[in-house]
Amino acid sequence: MFVRDGETSADISITLRNQGRDAFKPEVYGSSIIVSQRINLDGSRSYRLKSKSGTLISSKKEELVGILDHFNIQVDNPVSVLTQEMSKHFLQSKNEGDKYKVRKIF
């Protein structure tokens, strides 16, 4: 259901800030980590983890899980990355569509 009608796949990409003393493998990824996911029409998924320069570092799900664990990102819980005020607004929204609008949260 994430793939547009008439297409065979969908690509999703996010960039994570990777700076400071809590950075994840900064010598490998640099100051940001680009996480790309391809979702195919049959439901299969593939991952690409790239450095700030766009160099492919890994395509293993285990590496992605390591990054998520390192940054304590709970992908099944969108409230975990929101501020307290934004979480309150998110949870109180009466319109289901509002919960899925893209917002800048930082």
A tleap script that builds the chain and sets N, CA, C and O, in Angstrom:
source leaprc.protein.ff14SB
mol = sequence {
  NMET PHE VAL ARG ASP GLY GLU THR SER ALA
  ASP ILE SER ILE THR LEU ARG ASN GLN GLY
  ARG ASP ALA PHE LYS PRO GLU VAL TYR GLY
  SER SER ILE ILE VAL SER GLN ARG ILE ASN
  LEU ASP GLY SER ARG SER TYR ARG LEU LYS
  SER LYS SER GLY THR LEU ILE SER SER LYS
  LYS GLU GLU LEU VAL GLY ILE LEU ASP HIE
  PHE ASN ILE GLN VAL ASP ASN PRO VAL SER
  VAL LEU THR GLN GLU MET SER LYS HIE PHE
  LEU GLN SER LYS ASN GLU GLY ASP LYS TYR
  LYS VAL ARG LYS ILE CPHE
}
set mol.1.N position { 0.804 -1.189 0.000 }
set mol.1.CA position { 0.000 0.000 0.000 }
set mol.1.C position { 0.856 1.266 0.000 }
set mol.1.O position { 0.327 2.366 -0.159 }
set mol.2.N position { 2.161 1.126 0.175 }
set mol.2.CA position { 3.055 2.280 0.110 }
set mol.2.C position { 3.518 2.570 -1.317 }
set mol.2.O position { 4.105 3.620 -1.579 }
set mol.3.N position { 3.260 1.652 -2.231 }
set mol.3.CA position { 3.699 1.811 -3.612 }
set mol.3.C position { 2.565 2.432 -4.424 }
set mol.3.O position { 1.430 1.957 -4.401 }
set mol.4.N position { 2.894 3.490 -5.132 }
set mol.4.CA position { 1.927 4.206 -5.948 }
set mol.4.C position { 1.365 3.312 -7.043 }
set mol.4.O position { 2.079 2.465 -7.580 }
set mol.5.N position { 0.086 3.493 -7.379 }
set mol.5.CA position { -0.533 2.731 -8.468 }
set mol.5.C position { 0.276 2.891 -9.750 }
set mol.5.O position { 0.672 3.997 -10.118 }
set mol.6.N position { 0.511 1.782 -10.412 }
set mol.6.CA position { 1.265 1.800 -11.661 }
set mol.6.C position { 2.763 1.678 -11.492 }
set mol.6.O position { 3.478 1.522 -12.482 }
set mol.7.N position { 3.265 1.744 -10.262 }
set mol.7.CA position { 4.697 1.625 -9.992 }
set mol.7.C position { 4.993 0.243 -9.417 }
set mol.7.O position { 4.096 -0.436 -8.917 }
set mol.8.N position { 6.243 -0.162 -9.490 }
set mol.8.CA position { 6.627 -1.466 -8.951 }
set mol.8.C position { 7.330 -1.362 -7.609 }
set mol.8.O position { 7.493 -2.365 -6.913 }
set mol.9.N position { 7.756 -0.136 -7.231 }
set mol.9.CA position { 8.446 0.046 -5.955 }
set mol.9.C position { 8.329 1.494 -5.498 }
set mol.9.O position { 7.948 2.382 -6.261 }
set mol.10.N position { 8.666 1.702 -4.244 }
set mol.10.CA position { 8.714 3.044 -3.664 }
set mol.10.C position { 10.042 3.197 -2.941 }
set mol.10.O position { 10.509 2.264 -2.288 }
set mol.11.N position { 10.650 4.369 -3.056 }
set mol.11.CA position { 11.908 4.650 -2.383 }
set mol.11.C position { 11.676 5.701 -1.304 }
set mol.11.O position { 11.040 6.728 -1.539 }
set mol.12.N position { 12.201 5.423 -0.124 }
set mol.12.CA position { 12.101 6.336 1.013 }
set mol.12.C position { 13.520 6.587 1.496 }
set mol.12.O position { 14.314 5.655 1.623 }
set mol.13.N position { 13.836 7.843 1.764 }
set mol.13.CA position { 15.178 8.175 2.219 }
set mol.13.C position { 15.102 9.224 3.319 }
set mol.13.O position { 14.365 10.203 3.206 }
set mol.14.N position { 15.868 9.011 4.382 }
set mol.14.CA position { 15.984 10.004 5.452 }
set mol.14.C position { 17.458 10.200 5.765 }
set mol.14.O position { 18.285 9.324 5.513 }
set mol.15.N position { 17.770 11.354 6.315 }
set mol.15.CA position { 19.138 11.652 6.717 }
set mol.15.C position { 19.154 11.886 8.220 }
set mol.15.O position { 18.415 12.722 8.740 }
set mol.16.N position { 20.003 11.138 8.905 }
set mol.16.CA position { 20.161 11.261 10.344 }
set mol.16.C position { 21.409 12.075 10.657 }
set mol.16.O position { 22.462 11.853 10.060 }
set mol.17.N position { 21.301 13.003 11.577 }
set mol.17.CA position { 22.467 13.756 12.033 }
set mol.17.C position { 23.348 12.804 12.841 }
set mol.17.O position { 22.856 12.075 13.701 }
set mol.18.N position { 24.630 12.814 12.565 }
set mol.18.CA position { 25.567 11.878 13.199 }
set mol.18.C position { 26.783 12.648 13.701 }
set mol.18.O position { 27.894 12.484 13.197 }
set mol.19.N position { 26.548 13.491 14.702 }
set mol.19.CA position { 27.618 14.353 15.194 }
set mol.19.C position { 27.731 14.259 16.698 }
set mol.19.O position { 26.818 13.785 17.375 }
set mol.20.N position { 28.841 14.707 17.209 }
set mol.20.CA position { 29.057 14.744 18.651 }
set mol.20.C position { 29.581 13.434 19.192 }
set mol.20.O position { 29.911 12.515 18.443 }
set mol.21.N position { 29.650 13.369 20.506 }
set mol.21.CA position { 30.237 12.181 21.128 }
set mol.21.C position { 29.338 10.955 21.043 }
set mol.21.O position { 29.804 9.839 21.273 }
set mol.22.N position { 28.065 11.136 20.717 }
set mol.22.CA position { 27.147 10.003 20.573 }
set mol.22.C position { 26.999 9.541 19.119 }
set mol.22.O position { 26.091 8.771 18.806 }
set mol.23.N position { 27.861 9.992 18.256 }
set mol.23.CA position { 27.780 9.618 16.839 }
set mol.23.C position { 27.992 8.112 16.666 }
set mol.23.O position { 28.705 7.480 17.446 }
set mol.24.N position { 27.368 7.557 15.644 }
set mol.24.CA position { 27.491 6.131 15.334 }
set mol.24.C position { 28.546 5.955 14.240 }
set mol.24.O position { 28.360 6.406 13.110 }
set mol.25.N position { 29.630 5.308 14.580 }
set mol.25.CA position { 30.732 5.051 13.647 }
set mol.25.C position { 31.048 6.290 12.797 }
set mol.25.O position { 30.975 6.230 11.569 }
set mol.26.N position { 31.399 7.414 13.443 }
set mol.26.CA position { 31.635 8.652 12.692 }
set mol.26.C position { 32.776 8.554 11.686 }
set mol.26.O position { 32.791 9.267 10.682 }
set mol.27.N position { 33.738 7.661 11.962 }
set mol.27.CA position { 34.854 7.489 11.031 }
set mol.27.C position { 34.416 6.796 9.740 }
set mol.27.O position { 35.105 6.881 8.724 }
set mol.28.N position { 33.277 6.115 9.782 }
set mol.28.CA position { 32.746 5.412 8.612 }
set mol.28.C position { 31.682 6.246 7.909 }
set mol.28.O position { 31.729 6.423 6.692 }
set mol.29.N position { 30.713 6.763 8.687 }
set mol.29.CA position { 29.570 7.462 8.107 }
set mol.29.C position { 29.782 8.966 7.954 }
set mol.29.O position { 29.176 9.587 7.080 }
set mol.30.N position { 30.625 9.553 8.783 }
set mol.30.CA position { 30.786 11.003 8.749 }
set mol.30.C position { 29.714 11.675 9.589 }
set mol.30.O position { 29.188 11.077 10.527 }
set mol.31.N position { 29.390 12.919 9.254 }
set mol.31.CA position { 28.496 13.717 10.085 }
set mol.31.C position { 27.011 13.459 9.850 }
set mol.31.O position { 26.170 14.036 10.539 }
set mol.32.N position { 26.679 12.607 8.891 }
set mol.32.CA position { 25.277 12.220 8.700 }
set mol.32.C position { 25.202 10.820 8.099 }
set mol.32.O position { 26.123 10.349 7.432 }
set mol.33.N position { 24.077 10.180 8.360 }
set mol.33.CA position { 23.826 8.834 7.845 }
set mol.33.C position { 22.582 8.912 6.972 }
set mol.33.O position { 21.532 9.373 7.419 }
set mol.34.N position { 22.697 8.470 5.751 }
set mol.34.CA position { 21.557 8.447 4.833 }
set mol.34.C position { 20.995 7.026 4.838 }
set mol.34.O position { 21.688 6.068 4.497 }
set mol.35.N position { 19.736 6.909 5.229 }
set mol.35.CA position { 19.054 5.619 5.280 }
set mol.35.C position { 18.034 5.601 4.147 }
set mol.35.O position { 17.103 6.406 4.132 }
set mol.36.N position { 18.208 4.688 3.203 }
set mol.36.CA position { 17.282 4.545 2.082 }
set mol.36.C position { 16.638 3.172 2.147 }
set mol.36.O position { 17.291 2.171 2.442 }
set mol.37.N position { 15.358 3.149 1.867 }
set mol.37.CA position { 14.635 1.881 1.863 }
set mol.37.C position { 13.829 1.804 0.570 }
set mol.37.O position { 13.186 2.773 0.167 }
set mol.38.N position { 13.872 0.662 -0.061 }
set mol.38.CA position { 13.052 0.396 -1.246 }
set mol.38.C position { 12.014 -0.648 -0.862 }
set mol.38.O position { 12.347 -1.728 -0.375 }
set mol.39.N position { 10.750 -0.305 -1.090 }
set mol.39.CA position { 9.647 -1.221 -0.826 }
set mol.39.C position { 9.099 -1.659 -2.179 }
set mol.39.O position { 8.666 -0.831 -2.979 }
set mol.40.N position { 9.122 -2.951 -2.425 }
set mol.40.CA position { 8.623 -3.488 -3.686 }
set mol.40.C position { 7.147 -3.838 -3.576 }
set mol.40.O position { 6.613 -4.027 -2.483 }
set mol.41.N position { 6.508 -3.918 -4.726 }
set mol.41.CA position { 5.081 -4.197 -4.780 }
set mol.41.C position { 4.721 -5.499 -4.077 }
set mol.41.O position { 3.633 -5.618 -3.513 }
set mol.42.N position { 5.615 -6.466 -4.104 }
set mol.42.CA position { 5.343 -7.754 -3.446 }
set mol.42.C position { 5.555 -7.705 -1.925 }
set mol.42.O position { 5.373 -8.710 -1.237 }
set mol.43.N position { 5.939 -6.529 -1.404 }
set mol.43.CA position { 6.120 -6.363 0.031 }
set mol.43.C position { 7.557 -6.523 0.500 }
set mol.43.O position { 7.859 -6.240 1.659 }
set mol.44.N position { 8.448 -6.970 -0.374 }
set mol.44.CA position { 9.847 -7.114 0.029 }
set mol.44.C position { 10.492 -5.733 0.167 }
set mol.44.O position { 10.075 -4.766 -0.470 }
set mol.45.N position { 11.513 -5.670 1.011 }
set mol.45.CA position { 12.199 -4.408 1.297 }
set mol.45.C position { 13.703 -4.598 1.209 }
set mol.45.O position { 14.228 -5.679 1.473 }
set mol.46.N position { 14.373 -3.539 0.839 }
set mol.46.CA position { 15.827 -3.544 0.883 }
set mol.46.C position { 16.294 -2.218 1.480 }
set mol.46.O position { 15.608 -1.200 1.378 }
set mol.47.N position { 17.469 -2.247 2.103 }
set mol.47.CA position { 17.994 -1.092 2.804 }
set mol.47.C position { 19.349 -0.720 2.227 }
set mol.47.O position { 20.112 -1.580 1.787 }
set mol.48.N position { 19.638 0.578 2.238 }
set mol.48.CA position { 20.948 1.082 1.855 }
set mol.48.C position { 21.350 2.130 2.878 }
set mol.48.O position { 20.620 3.094 3.105 }
set mol.49.N position { 22.485 1.947 3.482 }
set mol.49.CA position { 23.013 2.891 4.456 }
set mol.49.C position { 24.225 3.560 3.826 }
set mol.49.O position { 25.189 2.900 3.438 }
set mol.50.N position { 24.157 4.881 3.733 }
set mol.50.CA position { 25.210 5.623 3.041 }
set mol.50.C position { 25.825 6.665 3.962 }
set mol.50.O position { 25.203 7.132 4.915 }
set mol.51.N position { 27.067 7.014 3.647 }
set mol.51.CA position { 27.763 8.070 4.382 }
set mol.51.C position { 27.256 9.425 3.902 }
set mol.51.O position { 26.464 9.512 2.963 }
set mol.52.N position { 27.724 10.470 4.558 }
set mol.52.CA position { 27.337 11.828 4.166 }
set mol.52.C position { 27.644 12.082 2.696 }
set mol.52.O position { 26.889 12.785 2.025 }
set mol.53.N position { 28.728 11.527 2.190 }
set mol.53.CA position { 29.122 11.744 0.795 }
set mol.53.C position { 28.315 10.896 -0.188 }
set mol.53.O position { 28.472 11.042 -1.400 }
set mol.54.N position { 27.457 10.013 0.318 }
set mol.54.CA position { 26.645 9.173 -0.552 }
set mol.54.C position { 27.250 7.812 -0.836 }
set mol.54.O position { 26.681 7.026 -1.593 }
set mol.55.N position { 28.400 7.525 -0.236 }
set mol.55.CA position { 29.052 6.231 -0.425 }
set mol.55.C position { 28.261 5.140 0.295 }
set mol.55.O position { 27.918 5.290 1.468 }
set mol.56.N position { 27.976 4.054 -0.399 }
set mol.56.CA position { 27.265 2.936 0.203 }
set mol.56.C position { 28.158 2.275 1.254 }
set mol.56.O position { 29.270 1.837 0.958 }
set mol.57.N position { 27.653 2.212 2.481 }
set mol.57.CA position { 28.394 1.598 3.581 }
set mol.57.C position { 27.892 0.180 3.837 }
set mol.57.O position { 28.689 -0.739 4.027 }
set mol.58.N position { 26.560 -0.001 3.843 }
set mol.58.CA position { 26.000 -1.311 4.142 }
set mol.58.C position { 24.598 -1.420 3.553 }
set mol.58.O position { 23.913 -0.419 3.343 }
set mol.59.N position { 24.195 -2.644 3.296 }
set mol.59.CA position { 22.819 -2.915 2.886 }
set mol.59.C position { 22.212 -3.994 3.784 }
set mol.59.O position { 21.230 -4.645 3.427 }
set mol.60.N position { 22.817 -4.164 4.948 }
set mol.60.CA position { 22.362 -5.187 5.890 }
set mol.60.C position { 21.378 -4.594 6.890 }
set mol.60.O position { 21.612 -3.525 7.453 }
set mol.61.N position { 20.283 -5.298 7.100 }
set mol.61.CA position { 19.283 -4.847 8.065 }
set mol.61.C position { 19.883 -4.789 9.471 }
set mol.61.O position { 19.493 -3.937 10.270 }
set mol.62.N position { 20.822 -5.679 9.780 }
set mol.62.CA position { 21.449 -5.700 11.092 }
set mol.62.C position { 22.159 -4.378 11.392 }
set mol.62.O position { 22.138 -3.903 12.527 }
set mol.63.N position { 22.778 -3.792 10.385 }
set mol.63.CA position { 23.460 -2.500 10.563 }
set mol.63.C position { 22.428 -1.410 10.852 }
set mol.63.O position { 22.647 -0.553 11.708 }
set mol.64.N position { 21.313 -1.445 10.142 }
set mol.64.CA position { 20.235 -0.478 10.388 }
set mol.64.C position { 19.700 -0.632 11.807 }
set mol.64.O position { 19.485 0.364 12.498 }
set mol.65.N position { 19.485 -1.857 12.243 }
set mol.65.CA position { 19.001 -2.107 13.609 }
set mol.65.C position { 20.010 -1.569 14.620 }
set mol.65.O position { 19.622 -1.015 15.649 }
set mol.66.N position { 21.301 -1.728 14.335 }
set mol.66.CA position { 22.343 -1.194 15.210 }
set mol.66.C position { 22.274 0.322 15.317 }
set mol.66.O position { 22.442 0.882 16.400 }
set mol.67.N position { 22.030 0.983 14.197 }
set mol.67.CA position { 21.898 2.442 14.191 }
set mol.67.C position { 20.674 2.864 14.990 }
set mol.67.O position { 20.748 3.781 15.807 }
set mol.68.N position { 19.547 2.198 14.756 }
set mol.68.CA position { 18.315 2.526 15.475 }
set mol.68.C position { 18.484 2.330 16.976 }
set mol.68.O position { 18.036 3.158 17.768 }
set mol.69.N position { 19.126 1.246 17.363 }
set mol.69.CA position { 19.383 0.990 18.784 }
set mol.69.C position { 20.309 2.054 19.371 }
set mol.69.O position { 20.080 2.550 20.474 }
set mol.70.N position { 21.345 2.394 18.630 }
set mol.70.CA position { 22.327 3.376 19.100 }
set mol.70.C position { 21.663 4.724 19.390 }
set mol.70.O position { 21.938 5.353 20.411 }
set mol.71.N position { 20.788 5.159 18.483 }
set mol.71.CA position { 20.115 6.450 18.643 }
set mol.71.C position { 18.789 6.335 19.408 }
set mol.71.O position { 18.086 7.328 19.590 }
set mol.72.N position { 18.458 5.131 19.848 }
set mol.72.CA position { 17.211 4.872 20.569 }
set mol.72.C position { 15.993 5.346 19.768 }
set mol.72.O position { 15.109 6.017 20.300 }
set mol.73.N position { 15.966 4.988 18.495 }
set mol.73.CA position { 14.837 5.331 17.622 }
set mol.73.C position { 13.911 4.127 17.568 }
set mol.73.O position { 14.298 3.043 17.133 }
set mol.74.N position { 12.688 4.340 18.018 }
set mol.74.CA position { 11.681 3.282 18.023 }
set mol.74.C position { 10.750 3.531 16.841 }
set mol.74.O position { 9.806 4.312 16.956 }
set mol.75.N position { 11.001 2.883 15.713 }
set mol.75.CA position { 10.246 3.172 14.493 }
set mol.75.C position { 8.774 2.803 14.594 }
set mol.75.O position { 7.959 3.316 13.827 }
set mol.76.N position { 8.423 1.934 15.515 }
set mol.76.CA position { 7.021 1.565 15.694 }
set mol.76.C position { 6.277 2.540 16.592 }
set mol.76.O position { 5.070 2.396 16.784 }
set mol.77.N position { 6.966 3.525 17.146 }
set mol.77.CA position { 6.363 4.473 18.066 }
set mol.77.C position { 6.728 5.896 17.651 }
set mol.77.O position { 7.753 6.416 18.091 }
set mol.78.N position { 5.899 6.546 16.802 }
set mol.78.CA position { 6.240 7.887 16.316 }
set mol.78.C position { 6.321 8.920 17.429 }
set mol.78.O position { 6.993 9.938 17.264 }
set mol.79.N position { 5.664 8.692 18.547 }
set mol.79.CA position { 5.684 9.640 19.650 }
set mol.79.C position { 7.073 9.710 20.270 }
set mol.79.O position { 7.410 10.717 20.894 }
set mol.80.N position { 7.879 8.682 20.119 }
set mol.80.CA position { 9.195 8.636 20.759 }
set mol.80.C position { 10.160 9.680 20.203 }
set mol.80.O position { 11.149 9.988 20.868 }
set mol.81.N position { 9.922 10.235 19.026 }
set mol.81.CA position { 10.821 11.240 18.465 }
set mol.81.C position { 10.219 12.634 18.471 }
set mol.81.O position { 10.788 13.551 17.879 }
set mol.82.N position { 9.081 12.812 19.127 }
set mol.82.CA position { 8.435 14.111 19.197 }
set mol.82.C position { 8.711 14.785 20.535 }
set mol.82.O position { 8.948 14.119 21.543 }
set mol.83.N position { 8.676 16.115 20.529 }
set mol.83.CA position { 8.767 16.837 21.793 }
set mol.83.C position { 7.487 16.582 22.576 }
set mol.83.O position { 6.508 16.078 22.027 }
set mol.84.N position { 7.495 16.925 23.842 }
set mol.84.CA position { 6.319 16.694 24.673 }
set mol.84.C position { 5.102 17.439 24.117 }
set mol.84.O position { 4.003 16.886 24.073 }
set mol.85.N position { 5.295 18.684 23.696 }
set mol.85.CA position { 4.184 19.475 23.161 }
set mol.85.C position { 3.662 18.887 21.849 }
set mol.85.O position { 2.452 18.819 21.635 }
set mol.86.N position { 4.570 18.464 20.980 }
set mol.86.CA position { 4.143 17.871 19.709 }
set mol.86.C position { 3.469 16.524 19.940 }
set mol.86.O position { 2.529 16.177 19.226 }
set mol.87.N position { 3.934 15.763 20.926 }
set mol.87.CA position { 3.288 14.482 21.254 }
set mol.87.C position { 1.858 14.709 21.698 }
set mol.87.O position { 0.948 13.981 21.301 }
set mol.88.N position { 1.665 15.728 22.528 }
set mol.88.CA position { 0.324 16.060 23.003 }
set mol.88.C position { -0.585 16.397 21.825 }
set mol.88.O position { -1.708 15.901 21.740 }
set mol.89.N position { -0.097 17.239 20.920 }
set mol.89.CA position { -0.885 17.615 19.740 }
set mol.89.C position { -1.170 16.392 18.864 }
set mol.89.O position { -2.286 16.209 18.378 }
set mol.90.N position { -0.154 15.571 18.674 }
set mol.90.CA position { -0.296 14.366 17.851 }
set mol.90.C position { -1.372 13.441 18.415 }
set mol.90.O position { -2.229 12.959 17.674 }
set mol.91.N position { -1.329 13.200 19.697 }
set mol.91.CA position { -2.268 12.278 20.321 }
set mol.91.C position { -3.692 12.828 20.407 }
set mol.91.O position { -4.655 12.062 20.393 }
set mol.92.N position { -3.828 14.156 20.496 }
set mol.92.CA position { -5.151 14.759 20.619 }
set mol.92.C position { -5.795 15.084 19.282 }
set mol.92.O position { -6.954 15.498 19.241 }
set mol.93.N position { -5.073 14.906 18.199 }
set mol.93.CA position { -5.605 15.224 16.880 }
set mol.93.C position { -6.845 14.380 16.601 }
set mol.93.O position { -6.829 13.157 16.737 }
set mol.94.N position { -7.902 15.053 16.213 }
set mol.94.CA position { -9.153 14.348 15.929 }
set mol.94.C position { -9.169 13.785 14.512 }
set mol.94.O position { -9.848 12.795 14.239 }
set mol.95.N position { -8.431 14.408 13.626 }
set mol.95.CA position { -8.396 13.994 12.233 }
set mol.95.C position { -7.256 12.990 12.038 }
set mol.95.O position { -6.087 13.331 12.219 }
set mol.96.N position { -7.596 11.763 11.673 }
set mol.96.CA position { -6.577 10.723 11.474 }
set mol.96.C position { -5.540 11.143 10.442 }
set mol.96.O position { -4.364 10.805 10.580 }
set mol.97.N position { -5.953 11.872 9.412 }
set mol.97.CA position { -5.022 12.315 8.374 }
set mol.97.C position { -3.948 13.233 8.908 }
set mol.97.O position { -2.827 13.235 8.398 }
set mol.98.N position { -4.273 14.028 9.945 }
set mol.98.CA position { -3.292 14.930 10.539 }
set mol.98.C position { -2.126 14.178 11.161 }
set mol.98.O position { -1.014 14.700 11.241 }
set mol.99.N position { -2.379 12.975 11.591 }
set mol.99.CA position { -1.325 12.199 12.257 }
set mol.99.C position { -0.255 11.729 11.279 }
set mol.99.O position { 0.822 11.301 11.694 }
set mol.100.N position { -0.544 11.806 9.997 }
set mol.100.CA position { 0.405 11.313 9.008 }
set mol.100.C position { 0.973 12.408 8.134 }
set mol.100.O position { 1.669 12.117 7.161 }
set mol.101.N position { 0.695 13.657 8.453 }
set mol.101.CA position { 1.293 14.761 7.718 }
set mol.101.C position { 2.760 14.843 8.080 }
set mol.101.O position { 3.149 14.597 9.221 }
set mol.102.N position { 3.568 15.192 7.092 }
set mol.102.CA position { 5.000 15.342 7.335 }
set mol.102.C position { 5.219 16.683 8.026 }
set mol.102.O position { 4.737 17.716 7.563 }
set mol.103.N position { 5.947 16.657 9.131 }
set mol.103.CA position { 6.236 17.853 9.890 }
set mol.103.C position { 7.719 17.899 10.210 }
set mol.103.O position { 8.360 16.866 10.401 }
set mol.104.N position { 8.245 19.092 10.264 }
set mol.104.CA position { 9.610 19.246 10.731 }
set mol.104.C position { 9.547 19.232 12.257 }
set mol.104.O position { 8.887 20.083 12.854 }
set mol.105.N position { 10.224 18.277 12.892 }
set mol.105.CA position { 10.083 18.124 14.332 }
set mol.105.C position { 11.294 18.643 15.098 }
set mol.105.O position { 11.255 18.688 16.328 }
set mol.106.N position { 12.354 19.031 14.426 }
set mol.106.CA position { 13.510 19.542 15.132 }
set mol.106.C position { 13.840 20.915 14.630 }
set mol.106.O position { 14.795 21.532 15.101 }
savepdb mol mol.pdb
quit
